[in-house]
Amino acid sequence: MTEEGAPTSNFIRTIIEADNESGKHDGRVATRFPPEPNGYLHIGHAKSICLNFGLALSYGGSCNLRFDDTNPSKEEMEYVDSIKEDVRWLGFDWGKREYFASDYFEKLYEFAVVLISKGLAYVDSLSAEEIREYRGTLTAPGKNSPHRDRTPEENLDLFSRMRAGEFEDGAHVLRAKIDMASPNINMRDPALYRIKHEHHHRTGDAWCLYPMYDYAHCLSDAIEDITHSICTLEFEDHRPLYDWILDQLPIEAHPQQIEFARLNLSYTVLSKRKLLKLVEEKHVSGWTDPRMPTIAGMRRRGYTPAAIRDFCDRIGVAKADSVVDLELFNFCVREDLNKTAPRVMAVLDPVKLVVENFPEGEEEWLKAENNPEDAEAGERQIPFSRELYIERDDFLEDAPKKFFRLAPGKEVRLKHAYYVTCTDVIKDAQGVITEIRCTYDPATKGGWSDDGRKVKGTLHWVSVKHAGEVTVRLYDHLFAKENPDEVEEGKDFLSNLDTDSVKTLSSVFVEPSVLEATAGQRLQFLRKGYFCVDTEDSEPAKPVFNRIVPLRDSWAKAQKRK
């Protein structure tokens, strides 16, 4: 967003503002988000959601949620419900403007009858393979079907019988009669209807004749009086067909189709077909797997709606395809969570630290700020005792000069607590360190010294006596390659899966307040990253934490280098 939250300008806004200035559409702005209910929405859809609903909000217009449910063999109510949940979660409301293409099946059929009657559509009885052969290539024109010259009467009779269920799937299709020699292959008599004896999730078995996407989409836009039909770039070559269909029919509205570049994200696949393959072949635990780029997966992992909206605004709206660095998205997530996530201490790979001069059996409760970025976040009490856990990699027995954490004879700060100095190390028979001994300076309570001495290292820790034990999952990219579709000959995108994209830690020790965290709650584990309580696998007082993002921000550092 620009200063004071104003929406970022883009070429689509320029078109709308010019339309409003000229009085086109009487100054109205009506958009729509038209998902197919054949899978879960992903981050690419989030860009379209933010764009369509955002335009409507900016110009005092409306945005419809319309389900393009014209292919019953792939559609389910589960997907319809998940789409509605995702749009709401992102922060948008369609009010009473929820529609389905299936709402218009009868009207779409009547429009097809008009086209047939005008000699602009015909029933073709070629097989699907023959239709492909007749269509030609990008460099060679197609040729007319032998059924192209059927009379309107013959076509109307066949089309009526297609609806009545007299024919098997694939026996006939209804095609527009345009130009088989058109340089735009989409205009070479495209199919408008096909026979599908499939049960529909809304209309049941009332229909066995279903409209094609290009036909249903433009007419649904017109029926709903949409002004600006925002599509992704792959529909640019379909725009002449969009306009042709509307121009041939007695319909007043003629929306303007505008195309923008879809989102491509590094280390990520956003093809719904490929995401479905990941789910069906169980490379992930399902559509809501926290490694998936689905909105549901991102919600479960702990990403925030605000971060996703900010990301979509930062990447902008362009006319040319490009790949966005995943680290920019992670930067947006950190920016949001830094302001809102409470800080706590958790030790992921523990080793015991014994404070020899702290009295045995005693404990002390220390003040700790919940979030230094939020003045209203307040403070909490954390327990300190003789035996603590620290991270194993925060200690080196033979430390190099620039190692600023704990080492023999070295002094460091324990966050919110005291300065401690290492005095001894205990090992087992295999030479593995099992315990580190230290002393603390009681005069450094709160982690600060009054005598002016400074330490460079600050460690997080947890009291052994008070520690809670939780499970933590550390996520990495689902794909090991920046471009997952870049594969060796004979292989597919699955060959680039990262086989170590999740690491589960079953014995992570946390300060006691963390056990009270509820499903979906986000916290910063000091020095380790941002984490969220898993909404599916957690139990009361037994939270399972998903790491949302680590604290390192390579994207922000790269921008500074520029």
N, C-alpha and C positions, 0 to 999 in steps of 0.2 A: 504494500500500500504506500501511497505517497504521504507527504506530511499531513498530519491531522486525520489520517485514516481515509483520505479521498481515494477513490478507485483509480488504478493505473490506467492511463489512456492506451488505446489500441485501435487497430484499423476497423474493428467491428463497431466500437463506440463511435468512431468517426462517421461510419455509414449511417448509424442510427440517428446521430445528431443532425446529419444532413437531411435525412428523411423527415425528422421532426420539424426542421426549419422550413422545409418545402411544403409541409402539410400532408405529406404522404401518410396513408393509414390514419388520417385525422389526428396525428400526433400520438397514436397509441403505440405501445410496445408490448407485444405478447410473444413469449418464447415458450419452449417446451423442452423437457428432458424425456427422451423416448427410449428407455432401455428394453432390450429383449429379455424376457424372464427365463433365460436358459443357462443361468450361472450367477455367481455372486459378483457384485461390482468390485472394481479394483481402483487403484490410484489414478489411472487414466480416466475412468468415469468421474472421479472426484473433480478433475479439472473441468469436465463438461458441466457437472452439477454446479460448481462455483460460478462458471461463466454464465450459464443460462439463468439461474436464479439471481445471480448478482446483477445481470443486466436489467432484469425485471424490477429489482429493488431500486436500482439507481435511477430509473426513469419512471418510477411510479406505475409500473405495468404489472403484468401477471405472468406466472410461469406454470404451465400444466405439467403434471406427472402423468405420462401416457405410456402404457405398456404395449409394446409391439408384439402382441401374442398371435402371430400368424403362422407359426410352425409348431403344431401341437406335439410332434414327436420328440421335441427337445425341451418343452416347457413344463414347469411345475409350480404349484402354489408356494412351495418352500422358497423359491427364488423371488416370487412376488413379495412375500413377507420380508425377506432379507433386504430387498431393494428399498422398501419403505423405511425399514429400520435404519439403514445406512444414510438415506437422505435426511431423515430427521436428526440423526446423531451428528451429522455435519453442520446442523444448525439451520436447515431450511424447511419451510412449511408451504405446502401446496394448497392448503385449505380444503375447499370442496372440489378442487379442480383435479380430481383423479379419474383418469379415463383409460380405456383399453381399446385397441384396434378392433377387437371382437365386438365392441359396442356398435361398430359401424358395418358389420358384415352384410346386413341386408342392403344398406345404402350403397356399399361398394359394389355389390352384385348388380344393383340397378344402374349404376354408372357404367358397368361393363356392358350391360344390355344396350345402353345408348351408343357406346363406341361400336358395337357390332352392327347396330341398325344404321349407323352412318358409314359403314364400310371401312371403319378404322381398326377393326380387330377381327380375328378369325380363329377358328378352332383348327389346330394342327394335330395330325395323327402320326407324325414322325416320332421315332423313338428318341430318347435323350441323346444317344450316341449320334444318330443321324442329324439331329438339330445342331450338334456341335460341328459336324462335318460341313453342313450347309452354311454355317455362320461365316466361314472364311477365317482369315488371320489378320493380324495387324497390318500386313502389307498386301494382302489379297482380298478383294471383295467377296462377300457371301453370294449365295444364289437362292432364288425364291423356292420356297417349299411347293411341292405339287398340290398342296391343299390351300394355297394362299388365295386362290380365286373362287373358293366356295362362296355361294351367294349369302347375303345376310340372313335369308330365311333358313338355309341349311345350318349356318353357324348358330343361329338362335335356337334351333331345334336341338342341336348337339350340346350346346351349352346348358340348356335346360335339363337335358338328360344326364349331363355330367353332375349337375347339382343333385339330381334325384338318386344318384348312386348306381346308375346302370353300368358304369365302366370301372375297370380295375385301375389301380394306381399306375400312372405312366401311359395309359392308353391314349390320352389326349391332353393338350394344354391349350389355353387361350393365349394368343400372341397379339401384340399391337402390330398394325400394318403401317410401317414407317418407310424404311429404306435399307435394303439388304446390301447396298453398296456404300453406305455411310462410312466415312473415315472413323467415326466414333462407333466402336463395336457395340456399345450399349444401345445404340439406336437401330441396330439390325433386327427388327421385329422381336423385341424382348418379350419374354413370357410375362403374362399378367396374372394367370391363375393356373394352379395344378391340382390334380386329384390326390387326396390323402385320406384314406379311410383310417383316421386316428381319432381317439377320444380327446376332446379338448377340455382343459382344466376349468373352463367357464361355460362353454356352450354345449358340453357333453358330446352327444352324437348327432346333433342337429345339422351339422355340416360335414361334408366329405370333400368340399371344394374350398380351397384356401387361397387368398390373394398373395402375390409375391410382395416382398418388402418394398421395392421401388414404387409399385402401384399403390399399396396401402398407405405408405408413408406420406406422400405428397397430398393425397386426398384427405387423410386424417388431419394434416396441418390445415388444409382449407376448411374442412368442416368445423374445426375449432377456432377458425378465424385467427390463426397465428400470423404475425406480421414478419418475423425474422426467424427463419428455420436454420439454426446453427448446427452444422455438421462437421465431421472431421474430413481431412483432406482427401481421403480415398473416394469420397463421394463427389468430387469435383467433376469427373467425367460423366457422372449420372445426372448432373444438373439439367442438361438439355432434355432428358427424358422427364424429369420432374416438371419442367415447364411445359413440355409437349402435352402431357396428360391433362394438366390443368387447363391448357388452352383449348382443348377439344371438347370440354364438358361444360354444361350450363351451371357454373358455380361462380359466385361473385368474388370470393376471396382468392387472391393469388399471392401467397407468401413468397418472400425472397429467400432463396437458399444461399447461405454464406458458409464457406469452408475455412477451417483453421487447422493448423498442424496438431496432430495428436501427440500425446506425451510418450516419449521414449526415455527409459531410465536405465542407467548402467547397472550391471549385475542383476538384471530383472527381466522377466518375460511378462508381457501384458496381453498376449493372445489368449482369448477365452478358451480356445481349443486346446492350447498347451497347458493352461491352468487346470482344465478339466482332466487332462491326461495325468498331470501330477497327482490329482486327487484319486482318480480311478485306479491308477497303478500303485497307489499307496506310497509314493515317494514323500508325501507329507501326511499328516494325520487328518486332513480334511480342509474344507474351504476356510476354516477359521484358524488354521495352523499359524502361529505367530510369525513364521518365516514367509508366509504368503503375502503378495502385494494387494490382496483383497482388503476392502475397507473393514470387513469383519475381522480379518486376521490382524490388521493394524490396530483396531480397537482393542482386541484381546491382548496384543503385545504391550499396549499402553500409550501409543501415539495419541495426541489430542486433536480434537476437531480444529482448534485454533491454529495449531501448527500446520495442519494439512491445508487449511484455507490460506495461511500466510505463504506456504510453498507455492500453491497454485497462482497466487498473485505475483510472487517474485519471478516465476518463470515466464509469465506474460502470455500473450496470445500472438502467434506469428503465422505467416503463410507458408513457411518452409520447415520441413522436418529437421529435427536435430536431436541429439542425445543429451539428457540432463544428468549431471553427476549426482549420484546417490548421496554424496556427502553434503550437497546443498540441502537436501531434504532433512538429513540428520542435523544439520545446523539449525534449521527452522524448529525442529523438535527440541533441541537443547535450549534455544532462545526462549521458548515458551515454558518449558519445565523449570528452567533456572529461576523464573519468577514465581512459580507456584508450588514446586515440590518441596515438602519438608525434608530437612537433612537428618539422617540417622547414621549410626555406625554399625557396620556388619563386617565380619571377618570371613573371607571366602576360603582361604587356605590357612588354617590356624596352626600356630605353635604357641606353647605356653610361655608367658613372661611372668616370673615371680619377683615381686617387689620386696626384697628381703627386710627392709627397715620399716615396712608398714605392718602394724600389729596384726597378728593372726586372729581370725574370727571377727574382726571389725570391718565396718564398711562406712563409706562416706558418700553422700549424695551431692552431686555437683550440678551447677547450672549450665545449660547448653542452649544456645539460640536455635530456633527451629528453621529459620531461613533468613540469612543476612540481607537478602534482596527484598524482603517483605517486612516492613516495620511493624505490621500488625500481626505477624505470625507468632509472636510471643516466645516463651522459653519452656523448657522441660527439665526434669531432674533425671540425671543418669547415675547409676551406682558405680563406685570405685572400690576395689578391694585388693587384697594382697596378690591374688592370682588373676592374671588377665590373659586374654588371647590377643595376639597381633598377627599380621600377615607374615607368612614364612619368608616371602621375598623381601620383607622390610628389614631383614637381618643378613649380614654377611660376615663370616668369621675372618676372612681375609679380604677386606674391602679395599677397592681402589681409592685414590685420592679424592675423586669427585663423587663418591658415594655418600650422600648426605643423610642416610638413614642409620639404623642402629648397627654398631660393631663393637668389638671389645674395647673398653675404655672410652667409648664415644658417648656424648650426651645428646639426647633428642627431646623434643616436646611431645607429650601425649595430649592429643586434642582435648580441650576443655579441662585438662587435669593438671599434670605436673611435668617438670623436667625429670628425666630418668637417665642414669648412666649404667651401661652394661659392665658387669663385674665378673661373670662366669658363664660357661656354656656346658650343658649336660647332654651326653650322647648315649645312644644305645649301642649294643654289640656290633651293629653293622655300620656304625659311624654316623647315623642319622641324628640330627639335633632334635631332642625331645623337650628341652627346657632351656630357657635363657634366664639368667639371674641378673638383677639390677638393683640399684638403690634410687630412691626418689628424694627430691629436695622439697620439704614441706613449705618453704618460703616462695615457691613458684606456683601456688594455687591458681587455677584458671589458665595455666600454661604461659605465664609471663613472669619475668624476673625483675625485681626492684633494683638490683645492683647493676643493671645495664648490660649484663652478659647476654649474648644472643646465640641461638642455635639455628641451623639451617634446615633441619629435618623436623617434620611434624607427622606423627603416625596416628592412625585411628586404632581403636582397641575396643574390647568388650570384657566386662567382668565375668570370670568363669562361673562364679556362684550364681549370678543373675541371668546368665545368657539363655536366650531361647534358641532352639535349633530349627532351621527351616531348609527347604529345598530351593535351589536357585538354578535357572536355566540361562546359559549364556549363548546368545545367538550371533551368528555371522551371516554373511551373504549366503543365500540359497544356492547361488551359482558361483563357481570359482573364477569364471572368466568375465571380463567386463562386458563383452558382447556374447551372451549365451548362444546366439544363433550362428556364431562363427565356429564351424565344426569341420572335422576331417571328412573326407569323402566316405560315404557309406554310413555315417553316424548322424544322429540328430541332437537336438539341444540337450537331451538328457545326459549325454556324455560329458557335459560341462557342470553337472551337479556337484556341489561341494559335499563330499561324504562326511565332513566333520563340521556341518553348519550349526549344530547345537551340541553343547556340552552341559551335562547335568551334574550339579554338585549337591550331594545329598546331606552333607553335614556342614552347613554354614551357620555360624553363631552370630546372633544379633542382640542388640540391647533390648530389654524386656518390652518396651512400648511397641516394638515392631510386631509382636505377636497379636496386637489388637487391630492391625491393619485389615481393612475389609476388601472384598473383591473389587478389583478395578482401581484401587487406591494407588497413587504414584508417589514414590519416595526417591530421594537421592541417597544412595549409599556413598558416604564420603570417600572420595578418591577412586571409586569403582564404577560410578555411572548412575544412570536413572533406571529404576526398576518399578514394575507394576505387579500387583497381586493378581495372579491368573484367575479368570472368571469361571473356568471350567474344572480345574483340578484342585483348587484350594478347599480346605475345610476350616470350620471355626477353630481359631487358635493354632491352625496348622497351615499357614499360608505357603503357597508355591509362588515364587517370584520369577517373572520374566524380565531379563534385562532389555530395556527399550533401546538405549544407546549408551556407549561408554562416554566418559567425560572428554576425551581427546577430540579436538575439533580441527581436523586437517583442512577442511574447506575454508574456514575463517582465516587460518594461517596462510593458505595459498593466496587469498585475496590481498592480504597485507603485503606479501612478496611482490604482487603485481604493482 
